[in-house]
Amino acid sequence: MSAGGFAGHAEGYPATMKKLLEIVLCILHPIAVVLIWIDLLGRSDMGLVPRITWAVAALVPVVPFIYVLTGHDFI
């Protein structure tokens, strides 16, 4: 095997892993959004406006991480 072939393989590996990560995140984000929505339906300690705000904001891909990091659980 030539060194050039190995270098070509190594250069393609990060791009492949990035694409795989993007696909996994595309699958996990909708699941997280649905779990947040289910949790929000059962919350009695939050008013209607904060629940609607969280429900809409959860559609943004980074918001599920913020939702969990701010102390909210959906499992």
N, CA, C and O atoms as a Tinker XYZ file with bonds, in Angstrom:
   300  protein
     1  N      0.839000   -1.162000    0.000000    73     2
     2  CA     0.000000    0.000000    0.000000    64     1     3
     3  C      0.889000    1.232000    0.000000    63     2     4     5
     4  O      1.872000    1.291000    0.739000    81     3
     5  N      0.559000    2.191000   -0.804000    73     3     6
     6  CA     1.387000    3.387000   -0.897000    64     5     7
     7  C      0.997000    4.384000    0.192000    63     6     8     9
     8  O     -0.122000    4.373000    0.703000    81     7
     9  N      1.941000    5.232000    0.522000    73     7    10
    10  CA     1.696000    6.251000    1.535000    64     9    11
    11  C      0.641000    7.248000    1.047000    63    10    12    13
    12  O     -0.132000    7.778000    1.845000    81    11
    13  N      0.611000    7.499000   -0.258000    73    11    14
    14  CA    -0.372000    8.432000   -0.803000    64    13    15
    15  C     -1.789000    7.924000   -0.625000    63    14    16    17
    16  O     -2.696000    8.706000   -0.339000    81    15
    17  N     -1.992000    6.620000   -0.790000    73    15    18
    18  CA    -3.314000    6.045000   -0.597000    64    17    19
    19  C     -3.771000    6.157000    0.846000    63    18    20    21
    20  O     -4.943000    6.407000    1.124000    81    19
    21  N     -2.831000    5.969000    1.760000    73    19    22
    22  CA    -3.163000    6.067000    3.174000    64    21    23
    23  C     -3.511000    7.509000    3.549000    63    22    24    25
    24  O     -4.451000    7.750000    4.307000    81    23
    25  N     -2.752000    8.457000    3.018000    73    23    26
    26  CA    -3.013000    9.868000    3.322000    64    25    27
    27  C     -4.382000   10.275000    2.781000    63    26    28    29
    28  O     -5.102000   11.032000    3.433000    81    27
    29  N     -4.743000    9.788000    1.614000    73    27    30
    30  CA    -6.049000   10.101000    1.047000    64    29    31
    31  C     -7.167000    9.561000    1.916000    63    30    32    33
    32  O     -8.194000   10.214000    2.097000    81    31
    33  N     -6.965000    8.360000    2.457000    73    31    34
    34  CA    -7.965000    7.765000    3.343000    64    33    35
    35  C     -8.085000    8.570000    4.631000    63    34    36    37
    36  O     -9.191000    8.797000    5.122000    81    35
    37  N     -6.959000    9.001000    5.178000    73    35    38
    38  CA    -6.976000    9.755000    6.431000    64    37    39
    39  C     -7.669000   11.101000    6.252000    63    38    40    41
    40  O     -8.317000   11.584000    7.181000    81    39
    41  N     -7.545000   11.712000    5.085000    73    39    42
    42  CA    -8.181000   12.997000    4.855000    64    41    43
    43  C     -9.696000   12.849000    4.733000    63    42    44    45
    44  O    -10.430000   13.759000    5.119000    81    43
    45  N    -10.176000   11.733000    4.208000    73    43    46
    46  CA   -11.605000   11.520000    4.052000    64    45    47
    47  C    -12.295000   11.102000    5.340000    63    46    48    49
    48  O    -13.510000   11.254000    5.467000    81    47
    49  N    -11.544000   10.582000    6.287000    73    47    50
    50  CA   -12.110000   10.075000    7.537000    64    49    51
    51  C    -12.814000   11.158000    8.359000    63    50    52    53
    52  O    -13.945000   10.932000    8.791000    81    51
    53  N    -12.193000   12.339000    8.598000    73    51    54
    54  CA   -12.906000   13.363000    9.381000    64    53    55
    55  C    -14.200000   13.825000    8.703000    63    54    56    57
    56  O    -15.191000   14.079000    9.387000    81    55
    57  N    -14.206000   13.935000    7.406000    73    55    58
    58  CA   -15.419000   14.352000    6.695000    64    57    59
    59  C    -16.515000   13.303000    6.851000    63    58    60    61
    60  O    -17.685000   13.648000    7.017000    81    59
    61  N    -16.144000   12.032000    6.798000    73    59    62
    62  CA   -17.105000   10.949000    6.966000    64    61    63
    63  C    -17.666000   10.954000    8.385000    63    62    64    65
    64  O    -18.872000   10.795000    8.575000    81    63
    65  N    -16.803000   11.135000    9.379000    73    63    66
    66  CA   -17.257000   11.164000   10.771000    64    65    67
    67  C    -18.151000   12.381000   11.022000    63    66    68    69
    68  O    -19.129000   12.288000   11.764000    81    67
    69  N    -17.823000   13.512000   10.413000    73    67    70
    70  CA   -18.650000   14.707000   10.570000    64    69    71
    71  C    -20.037000   14.466000    9.997000    63    70    72    73
    72  O    -21.042000   14.822000   10.613000    81    71
    73  N    -20.089000   13.863000    8.824000    73    71    74
    74  CA   -21.389000   13.589000    8.199000    64    73    75
    75  C    -22.193000   12.603000    9.054000    63    74    76    77
    76  O    -23.401000   12.772000    9.218000    81    75
    77  N    -21.541000   11.590000    9.591000    73    75    78
    78  CA   -22.215000   10.624000   10.457000    64    77    79
    79  C    -22.765000   11.315000   11.702000    63    78    80    81
    80  O    -23.891000   11.041000   12.117000    81    79
    81  N    -21.974000   12.210000   12.302000    73    79    82
    82  CA   -22.431000   12.956000   13.468000    64    81    83
    83  C    -23.625000   13.833000   13.112000    63    82    84    85
    84  O    -24.576000   13.916000   13.889000    81    83
    85  N    -23.597000   14.482000   11.966000    73    83    86
    86  CA   -24.717000   15.311000   11.533000    64    85    87
    87  C    -25.990000   14.484000   11.375000    63    86    88    89
    88  O    -27.075000   14.927000   11.751000    81    87
    89  N    -25.854000   13.292000   10.823000    73    87    90
    90  CA   -27.020000   12.417000   10.650000    64    89    91
    91  C    -27.577000   11.985000   12.000000    63    90    92    93
    92  O    -28.792000   11.983000   12.195000    81    91
    93  N    -26.706000   11.621000   12.927000    73    91    94
    94  CA   -27.153000   11.215000   14.268000    64    93    95
    95  C    -27.861000   12.375000   14.954000    63    94    96    97
    96  O    -28.902000   12.178000   15.581000    81    95
    97  N    -27.311000   13.581000   14.845000    73    95    98
    98  CA   -27.941000   14.743000   15.469000    64    97    99
    99  C    -29.281000   15.075000   14.826000    63    98   100   101
   100  O    -30.205000   15.523000   15.505000    81    99
   101  N    -29.388000   14.858000   13.524000    73    99   102
   102  CA   -30.668000   15.087000   12.852000    64   101   103
   103  C    -31.734000   14.133000   13.373000    63   102   104   105
   104  O    -32.913000   14.485000   13.413000    81   103
   105  N    -31.337000   12.945000   13.766000    73   103   106
   106  CA   -32.273000   11.963000   14.311000    64   105   107
   107  C    -32.592000   12.285000   15.769000    63   106   108   109
   108  O    -33.748000   12.196000   16.182000    81   107
   109  N    -31.581000   12.656000   16.550000    73   107   110
   110  CA   -31.775000   12.870000   17.978000    64   109   111
   111  C    -32.503000   14.172000   18.301000    63   110   112   113
   112  O    -33.247000   14.228000   19.280000    81   111
   113  N    -32.307000   15.206000   17.508000    73   111   114
   114  CA   -32.953000   16.481000   17.813000    64   113   115
   115  C    -34.484000   16.380000   17.822000    63   114   116   117
   116  O    -35.113000   16.851000   18.769000    81   115
   117  N    -35.098000   15.782000   16.800000    73   115   118
   118  CA   -36.569000   15.662000   16.867000    64   117   119
   119  C    -37.048000   14.838000   18.055000    63   118   120   121
   120  O    -38.103000   15.121000   18.621000    81   119
   121  N    -36.291000   13.835000   18.430000    73   119   122
   122  CA   -36.659000   13.029000   19.599000    64   121   123
   123  C    -36.600000   13.888000   20.851000    63   122   124   125
   124  O    -37.494000   13.824000   21.695000    81   123
   125  N    -35.549000   14.693000   20.975000    73   123   126
   126  CA   -35.416000   15.574000   22.134000    64   125   127
   127  C    -36.556000   16.596000   22.174000    63   126   128   129
   128  O    -37.090000   16.891000   23.243000    81   127
   129  N    -36.924000   17.131000   21.019000    73   127   130
   130  CA   -38.016000   18.114000   20.960000    64   129   131
   131  C    -39.324000   17.480000   21.433000    63   130   132   133
   132  O    -40.056000   18.080000   22.220000    81   131
   133  N    -39.612000   16.292000   20.964000    73   131   134
   134  CA   -40.854000   15.615000   21.373000    64   133   135
   135  C    -40.837000   15.337000   22.872000    63   134   136   137
   136  O    -41.856000   15.510000   23.540000    81   135
   137  N    -39.705000   14.911000   23.408000    73   135   138
   138  CA   -39.618000   14.648000   24.849000    64   137   139
   139  C    -39.804000   15.934000   25.653000    63   138   140   141
   140  O    -40.440000   15.914000   26.707000    81   139
   141  N    -39.258000   17.047000   25.171000    73   139   142
   142  CA   -39.453000   18.336000   25.848000    64   141   143
   143  C    -40.934000   18.703000   25.819000    63   142   144   145
   144  O    -41.482000   19.134000   26.834000    81   143
   145  N    -41.585000   18.537000   24.673000    73   143   146
   146  CA   -43.012000   18.873000   24.567000    64   145   147
   147  C    -43.844000   18.033000   25.530000    63   146   148   149
   148  O    -44.760000   18.546000   26.173000    81   147
   149  N    -43.530000   16.748000   25.630000    73   147   150
   150  CA   -44.260000   15.876000   26.560000    64   149   151
   151  C    -44.053000   16.355000   27.994000    63   150   152   153
   152  O    -44.998000   16.405000   28.781000    81   151
   153  N    -42.809000   16.707000   28.328000    73   151   154
   154  CA   -42.524000   17.205000   29.668000    64   153   155
   155  C    -43.280000   18.500000   29.945000    63   154   156   157
   156  O    -43.821000   18.682000   31.036000    81   155
   157  N    -43.320000   19.396000   28.968000    73   155   158
   158  CA   -43.992000   20.683000   29.152000    64   157   159
   159  C    -45.494000   20.518000   29.360000    63   158   160   161
   160  O    -46.105000   21.314000   30.073000    81   159
   161  N    -46.092000   19.510000   28.758000    73   159   162
   162  CA   -47.524000   19.274000   28.945000    64   161   163
   163  C    -47.850000   18.931000   30.392000    63   162   164   165
   164  O    -48.927000   19.266000   30.885000    81   163
   165  N    -46.926000   18.266000   31.072000    73   163   166
   166  CA   -47.174000   17.848000   32.447000    64   165   167
   167  C    -46.666000   18.804000   33.501000    63   166   168   169
   168  O    -46.818000   18.532000   34.691000    81   167
   169  N    -46.069000   19.912000   33.110000    73   167   170
   170  CA   -45.497000   20.850000   34.083000    64   169   171
   171  C    -46.591000   21.722000   34.689000    63   170   172   173
   172  O    -47.332000   22.389000   33.967000    81   171
   173  N    -46.688000   21.714000   36.006000    73   171   174
   174  CA   -47.637000   22.598000   36.674000    64   173   175
   175  C    -46.925000   23.765000   37.349000    63   174   176   177
   176  O    -47.569000   24.704000   37.817000    81   175
   177  N    -45.589000   23.703000   37.398000    73   175   178
   178  CA   -44.830000   24.762000   38.053000    64   177   179
   179  C    -44.460000   25.902000   37.097000    63   178   180   181
   180  O    -43.830000   26.873000   37.515000    81   179
   181  N    -44.841000   25.795000   35.829000    73   179   182
   182  CA   -44.565000   26.833000   34.841000    64   181   183
   183  C    -45.881000   27.371000   34.301000    63   182   184   185
   184  O    -46.854000   26.630000   34.155000    81   183
   185  N    -45.903000   28.657000   34.008000    73   183   186
   186  CA   -47.091000   29.256000   33.418000    64   185   187
   187  C    -47.213000   28.886000   31.948000    63   186   188   189
   188  O    -46.333000   28.237000   31.381000    81   187
   189  N    -48.306000   29.306000   31.345000    73   187   190
   190  CA   -48.564000   28.985000   29.943000    64   189   191
   191  C    -47.547000   29.646000   29.012000    63   190   192   193
   192  O    -47.053000   29.014000   28.078000    81   191
   193  N    -47.239000   30.904000   29.266000    73   191   194
   194  CA   -46.314000   31.622000   28.377000    64   193   195
   195  C    -44.914000   30.997000   28.395000    63   194   196   197
   196  O    -44.345000   30.791000   27.323000    81   195
   197  N    -44.329000   30.682000   29.568000    73   195   198
   198  CA   -43.019000   30.029000   29.546000    64   197   199
   199  C    -43.048000   28.660000   28.862000    63   198   200   201
   200  O    -42.097000   28.286000   28.177000    81   199
   201  N    -44.133000   27.919000   29.048000    73   199   202
   202  CA   -44.228000   26.605000   28.396000    64   201   203
   203  C    -44.308000   26.748000   26.882000    63   202   204   205
   204  O    -43.656000   25.999000   26.155000    81   203
   205  N    -45.096000   27.695000   26.403000    73   203   206
   206  CA   -45.188000   27.921000   24.952000    64   205   207
   207  C    -43.850000   28.408000   24.416000    63   206   208   209
   208  O    -43.423000   27.998000   23.336000    81   207
   209  N    -43.185000   29.285000   25.172000    73   207   210
   210  CA   -41.877000   29.790000   24.749000    64   209   211
   211  C    -40.870000   28.650000   24.617000    63   210   212   213
   212  O    -40.159000   28.565000   23.616000    81   211
   213  N    -40.805000   27.767000   25.628000    73   211   214
   214  CA   -39.895000   26.626000   25.565000    64   213   215
   215  C    -40.277000   25.691000   24.406000    63   214   216   217
   216  O    -39.397000   25.172000   23.719000    81   215
   217  N    -41.558000   25.476000   24.189000    73   215   218
   218  CA   -42.007000   24.577000   23.121000    64   217   219
   219  C    -41.583000   25.085000   21.750000    63   218   220   221
   220  O    -41.140000   24.306000   20.906000    81   219
   221  N    -41.717000   26.387000   21.526000    73   219   222
   222  CA   -41.312000   26.970000   20.237000    64   221   223
   223  C    -39.799000   27.014000   20.135000    63   222   224   225
   224  O    -39.235000   26.685000   19.092000    81   223
   225  N    -39.130000   27.423000   21.221000    73   223   226
   226  CA   -37.673000   27.539000   21.204000    64   225   227
   227  C    -36.996000   26.179000   21.020000    63   226   228   229
   228  O    -35.889000   26.109000   20.486000    81   227
   229  N    -37.646000   25.107000   21.453000    73   227   230
   230  CA   -37.055000   23.770000   21.327000    64   229   231
   231  C    -36.857000   23.356000   19.874000    63   230   232   233
   232  O    -36.106000   22.425000   19.587000    81   231
   233  N    -37.524000   24.040000   18.968000    73   231   234
   234  CA   -37.354000   23.721000   17.548000    64   233   235
   235  C    -35.979000   24.121000   17.032000    63   234   236   237
   236  O    -35.513000   23.584000   16.027000    81   235
   237  N    -35.322000   25.068000   17.720000    73   235   238
   238  CA   -33.967000   25.471000   17.345000    64   237   239
   239  C    -33.011000   24.387000   17.843000    63   238   240   241
   240  O    -33.079000   24.019000   19.016000    81   239
   241  N    -32.130000   23.868000   17.003000    73   239   242
   242  CA   -31.316000   22.706000   17.378000    64   241   243
   243  C    -30.503000   22.840000   18.661000    63   242   244   245
   244  O    -30.284000   21.827000   19.325000    81   243
   245  N    -30.052000   24.006000   19.042000    73   243   246
   246  CA   -29.234000   24.125000   20.250000    64   245   247
   247  C    -30.075000   24.216000   21.525000    63   246   248   249
   248  O    -29.555000   23.986000   22.617000    81   247
   249  N    -31.340000   24.539000   21.410000    73   247   250
   250  CA   -32.185000   24.765000   22.577000    64   249   251
   251  C    -32.391000   23.511000   23.427000    63   250   252   253
   252  O    -32.402000   23.641000   24.652000    81   251
   253  N    -32.555000   22.301000   22.869000    73   251   254
   254  CA   -32.683000   21.142000   23.756000    64   253   255
   255  C    -31.508000   20.986000   24.725000    63   254   256   257
   256  O    -31.700000   20.564000   25.865000    81   255
   257  N    -30.302000   21.323000   24.282000    73   255   258
   258  CA   -29.146000   21.262000   25.173000    64   257   259
   259  C    -29.271000   22.319000   26.271000    63   258   260   261
   260  O    -28.979000   22.036000   27.433000    81   259
   261  N    -29.701000   23.529000   25.917000    73   259   262
   262  CA   -29.893000   24.594000   26.899000    64   261   263
   263  C    -30.993000   24.206000   27.879000    63   262   264   265
   264  O    -30.874000   24.456000   29.078000    81   263
   265  N    -32.059000   23.599000   27.377000    73   263   266
   266  CA   -33.187000   23.169000   28.221000    64   265   267
   267  C    -32.699000   22.220000   29.312000    63   266   268   269
   268  O    -33.072000   22.365000   30.476000    81   267
   269  N    -31.879000   21.266000   28.943000    73   267   270
   270  CA   -31.368000   20.296000   29.908000    64   269   271
   271  C    -30.337000   20.944000   30.828000    63   270   272   273
   272  O    -30.344000   20.694000   32.033000    81   271
   273  N    -29.456000   21.769000   30.277000    73   271   274
   274  CA   -28.405000   22.395000   31.077000    64   273   275
   275  C    -28.951000   23.423000   32.060000    63   274   276   277
   276  O    -28.264000   23.759000   33.025000    81   275
   277  N    -30.153000   23.931000   31.851000    73   275   278
   278  CA   -30.747000   24.873000   32.795000    64   277   279
   279  C    -31.556000   24.161000   33.884000    63   278   280   281
   280  O    -32.290000   24.799000   34.638000    81   279
   281  N    -31.414000   22.848000   33.956000    73   279   282
   282  CA   -32.013000   22.105000   35.056000    64   281   283
   283  C    -33.310000   21.406000   34.746000    63   282   284   285
   284  O    -33.902000   20.797000   35.637000    81   283
   285  N    -33.772000   21.471000   33.517000    73   283   286
   286  CA   -35.008000   20.785000   33.155000    64   285   287
   287  C    -34.700000   19.365000   32.697000    63   286   288   289
   288  O    -33.705000   19.131000   32.010000    81   287
   289  N    -35.537000   18.435000   33.071000    73   287   290
   290  CA   -35.375000   17.034000   32.648000    64   289   291
   291  C    -36.576000   16.645000   31.801000    63   290   292   293
   292  O    -37.699000   17.068000   32.075000    81   291
   293  N    -36.339000   15.843000   30.776000    73   291   294
   294  CA   -37.470000   15.364000   29.998000    64   293   295
   295  C    -37.534000   13.849000   29.951000    63   294   296   297
   296  O    -38.297000   13.275000   29.173000    81   295
   297  N    -36.737000   13.208000   30.778000    73   295   298
   298  CA   -36.831000   11.741000   30.888000    64   297   299
   299  C    -37.115000   11.388000   32.335000    63   298   300
   300  O    -37.236000   10.210000   32.671000    81   299
